């Protein structure tokens, strides 16, 4: 729980720090384009911006590498630019988390579960948010393509900034987006059906 609290607090801190930047850029854009804000859309834009900051804070923005030893977090600077860590074998890392032991880390099963869950949960909001932003993403295929593109882009950048790049992260990220989109789709269908029933003329 301490590790989970750390990452949640880190995301909140990044959002608080960088969200004002979004506000300034958004206002400058509206002024430059001489557009009035669409208050029916601005809350959604703000939520998307906050989510984007939170996601990038855990994938591209951290200024160092976090590690775990006996569930105590330690911090060190970024490795040299020549350092690269990657895995291109599907399910290799997932299997390692699920079926191997790490005697150097206390309660390894909890750490492994958190890593797997985080890769799914971090991307789950992308499904419903993309569908809310554009009807293009009401189609499952388009959402999957978006998920693969976004996750692959992040992994490629991570490779070049000295963090690990892992095909299993892409798999977990896409699963997360699909779970989020499916939940949105079910809710959307139920809501649409309820609205149709509510608008039927009484006999």
Order of alpha helices (4+ residues) and beta strands (2+ residues): alpha-alpha-beta-beta-beta-alpha-alpha-alpha-beta-alpha
